[in-house]
Amino acid sequence: MKAGSTRILLMPAAPGTGVIAGAAARAVLELAGVRNILTKIHGSSNPSTVVRACLEGLLSQKNKQDCAKLRGFEA
């Protein structure tokens, strides 16, 4: 997701990997209860924009039912 000039890529990781992220993103992800994730920050690494981009990414996720509804299937 993007906030300002910061782009953050959030990728699921294999169980047991843990949170691989910078300090600002790690704080947000651990408070959100995410256990296994890899992140990559592109652009500015300003902590305030990293936090905003990380929150935007977490809030924009969709669940299985939402995706099926968009595609016209039943879940």
PEGIFEN-V336820 format. One record per run of one state. SS is the DSSP state (H for helix, E for strand, - for the rest). FROM is the first residue (numbers start at 1). LEN is the number of residues. If there is no record, write none. Layout:
ss;from;len
SS;FROM;LEN
SS;FROM;LEN
This chain:
ss;from;len
-;1;1
E;2;2
-;4;2
E;6;7
-;13;6
E;19;2
-;21;2
H;23;10
-;33;4
E;37;7
-;44;3
H;47;13
-;60;4
H;64;8
-;72;4
